[in-house]
Amino acid sequence: MYNRPTALRSVLAPEYLEHCLSRLYDIGPWKQCLFWLRGFNDTYRIETPDGFYILRVYRSEVSESDVNFEVSLLTELQGMMDATTNVSEPIPKNDSTLYTVLDAPEGERIAVIFRYLKGIEHPLDDEASCYAFGRSAAALHAAMDRVTIEQPRFELDTDFLIQQPLKRISEYIGIEHQAVPFLREFAVSLQKRIEIAAASGLDWGLCHGDMHGNNNAFLEGEQFTHYDFEWAAKGWRAYDLAQVKARKRQSPEKQDALWNSLMKGYRSVRHFSAEDEQAIELFIMARRFWVMGLDVAFIHQDTGALDYGEGWLHGFLEEFRHADHR
């Protein structure tokens, strides 16, 4: 298997993508395909006489089932949106399908072309924009309550958010590492607290899954358009909103006022109980624990181990210890 060059993760040449995909879409001749962003997946910007489009090439670990769920969800949601919110829907191919399986050095990768967003990535640094984002997030959740898609899908439960990351982290640092007992204790405690909170009847349903407000929505006029639904699945809505509260781009002295405005906007559209809001801090920590596990998942094939040693581990341990004291 390894007697010839083997890639862990390639960056596909724009010319190859144009060769494979341009004839499959009725969007006009491709004037340019520009490598735009390397993230969890690879993003390209396509320019044709009709305008711009966004091409996402998913990493090889993302399955057809995963992509099919995401594009099916977006297609159904696109017809449910109101004046405050929208989603970036996939562009259909000439045969009406929504994705293409491509050959890559590391194996098969899936490509989807999305509508290009002409708005701005808003920093959510004032009360009016936070109110509007809260209203938009609520409208998205309300639409997700009406989605009828029935496909197998993971859930954003404590197994996904806590137990799976704990296993990955422990295996990465070594189960004999002195930090493992604390991480296990922290994970057990956090899971118990979430289960106690959930027993009060927290709002559960389809979530965006990555609603941190940094790169999941653009403001187009007075409408937020949401994208990046790769992690969309059923979960606690408090988990979705916890990601917005924990965002790093807001000044600390303004955070309470901005959060209160976001909550007012959300509650102007749909119910969010006091119990749901009280659980936000728990889900901020659950999100951070999941992010730590996500770091580990990408080390071996993408980011490399250099920046994920004892300093990285110490930073998370201190964060979790501080959370425990609170």
N, C-alpha and C positions, 0 to 999 in steps of 0.2 A: 504493500500500500504506500509506503514512504520511499520507494526507490525512484521517485520522480518528484519534481517540485510540487509542494502542497501548500495551499494558502489557509490561514486561519480566518482572515476576513479581507477581502479584496475591495478595491474601489473600481467599479466598472467604468470603462472609458465612455464618455458621452457619445462618441461615434458608434460604439457597439450598441448602445441603447437606442440611438436613432435608427440604426439598421434593423434592430429587432422589433421596434415598437411603432415607428412612424406610419407604416402602411396599415396598421391595425386601427387607427383613429381617424375620424373625420374632423380634424382640427386645423387642416391646412398644412402646407409644407413647413418643415422645421427650419427656421432661420438660425437658431442657436439652441444648444443644450448645454447648460452651464452647471458644473458641479457647485452646489449652493451651500450645503451644510453637512458636516459629519456629526451625527448624534447617535442615538441608539440605532437608527437606520440612516441611510444615505438619501439626501434630498438634492434634487436637480431643478433648475428653472428652465422651462422650455419656452421659447419665443416662436410664434408663428404670425402670419399676417393677421390672424384673428385676435392676437393678444398673448398674454402670458398664461402658463399653466405650471403647476407643481407636480413633479414626478418623485414619488417615494419608492426606493428600492429597499425592501425589508432585509434585515440580516437573516442568515440562513436558518437560524433557530426558530424563526416565526413560520408557522405551518399554514397551509392553505385553509384549514379550518379556522385559524385565528383571523386571517385576513378576510375570509368570507363573512365571518361574524361582524367584523368592523364595517365593511362596506355595505352589508345588508342593513345594519343598524343605521348608518348615515343616510342611506337611501330612504328608509322609512321615516326617519326624523325630519328629513328635508321638507316633507309635505305637511309637517305639524307645527312649524315655527310661526311666531307672531312678529310684530314690528320691533320687539326688543332684542330678539336673539335669532341666530341662524347657525347652521353648520356648514363646513366646507365639504361638499359632497363629491364623490368620485365621478369622473367623466366616463360614460359608457363607451365601449369599443364598438366597432362597426357591427359586430355580432351580438351586441347588447350585454356581453359579459363585462366584468368590472376589474379584472386583474389578469396578469400574464405571468407564467412561471418561466424564469430565465435560467440558462446555464451560467454558472460562475465557477471560478477555480476551486472554491470551497464547497461547492454543491449547488443545489437549486436555490434561487432567491426569487421573491415575488415582487412584481412592479405594479403600482397603481398610479394613475394620473388624477390629480384633484384640481378643482377650481382654484384659481389664484386669488389671494386675498389682497385687496387694494388699500386696506385700512392701515392703522398703526397699532403697534404693540403698546398698549397704554400701561403706564407704570402703576396705576391705581394709587396715586399719591394725594388724592383730594377726596373729600366726602361725597361730592356729586358723582364722581366716576365709580366710587365704591358702591354707592346706592344703586347705580345703573347696573353694575356687574352683579350685585346680589339679586336684583330683579331678573337679570338674564339667566343666572344660575338656577333660580327657582323655576323659570319658564322651561329651561332644559330638563330639569328633574320632572316637571309636570308632564312634559311630552314623553319622557322615558317611561312614565307610569302607564302610558297608553300604547307602548310598543308591543307588538304581537309576535316578534321574532322568537322562534323556538329552535335553538341550536345548542348542542352541548357547550358548556362554558365553565371555566373556573369561577369561584366566588371570592370576593374580597373579605374573607372571614379571618379568624385568628390563625387558622392553619396557614393561609397564604401570607398574612402580614407578619406573623411572629414565628411559628414553628418551622416553616420552610427556610426563612432567613437564618434562624438559629442554627439549623443543621449545616447550611452552607458556610456560615461564619466559623463555626466550630471546626469543621473539616479543613478550612483554609488556614486558620492559625494553629491548628493541631489540638486534638481533644485533651492533651496533657498541658496545654498552656494555662498559666495561672489565672488568666482572665475568664476562662470558660465557666467556672462555678458562678462567678458574679453574673455573667451574661445569661446563664440558665435561670438563676434566681430572679433576675430582672424580668426575663421573658415570662416566667410562670406568674409573677406578681401582676405584670401588665395584662396578661391574658385573663386572669381572674377578675381584675377590676373592670375590664371591658365586658366580660360575661355578666357581671353584676349590673353594670349600666344597661346592657342590652336587655336584661330581664324586665326593665321598666317599660319596654316597648319602643325602643328607638326606631326612627324611620329607616326602613330597609327597602331597597329597590335598585334599579339600574343606576349606576354611577358613571361619571366620566372616567374616573380612576386616576387622573393626573391633573386635577384642576388646581394647579398651584398659581395660576394667574400670570406666570412669567411668559410662557410661550404656548398657551393652549387657547388663547382667544385674541382676536384683533378687533379693534373698534372701527367700524365702517359707518361714518356718519354718526347716528345715535344708536346703532345696533352692534352688539357684540356677536362676532362669528366665532364659534368654537371649532377647534380641530384637534388632531392628535388623540384619537380615541382608541389607541392600541390597547390600553389597560381597562377599557370599559367592561364592566361586569356588575353583577348584583353585589351590593354591599351596603354599609351604613352611610346615609347621606352626611352624617357628621364627619365621616372620614373624608368625603369629597371636600367639604368646606374647611376642614382642618388644614388642608394643604394651602388654602388661600390665606388663612390667618397666620401661618408659619412662614410666609414668603419673606425674603430677605431684603427687598428693595424699599421698604417703608422705614422712615425714621422712627426710632423707638418712642419718642414723645408724642407721635401722632397715631400710634397703632390702635389704641383703645377707641378713639373717636372714629377712625376709619373702619374698624371692625363693627362698631355700633351702627354706622351708616350702611354697611353691607348687610347686616342682619335686618335692618329696617326695610331695605330694598327687597331682600328675600321674602320676608314675611308679608310684604304687600302683595305677593303673588300666591304663596302657598304656606301652609302651616309648618313651623319648626319649633318644637316644644322646648321648654326650659330644660328638660332632661337631655334633649339632643344637644343643646348648647353647652350644658355642663360637661358633656362627654368629649367636647372638642379637644381639650388638653390631653386626654388619654390617646386620642387618635393622632395628635401631633407626634407623640412619642412612638406610636405604632408605625406611623409613616417614616420616622427617622430610623427605626429598627429595620424596616423594609428596605430603605435606601442603603443602609449599611450592607444588607444582604445582596442588594442589586450591585453595589460596588464589586463585591466578591465575584458575582456571576460574570462580570465583564473583564476581570483581570487577565485571565489566561488567553483570551482570544482578541482582546481589543486594547485595553489601557496599559497592560504591563504591571509588574509588581512593584516597581521602584517607589511609587508614591503611596503604596498601601502596606506599609510596614508598621513598626511600633508607634510611630508618631500618629499615623491615621487611627490606629486602634486606641491609643490613649485619648485622642480627641473625642471619640464616641463614648468611651467609658466615663469620662468626666461629664459629658452631656447627660448620660443616663443616671449617674450618681446625683447630679444636681436635680434632675427631674424627680428622683426618688425622695430627696429631701423636701421638695415642694409638696 
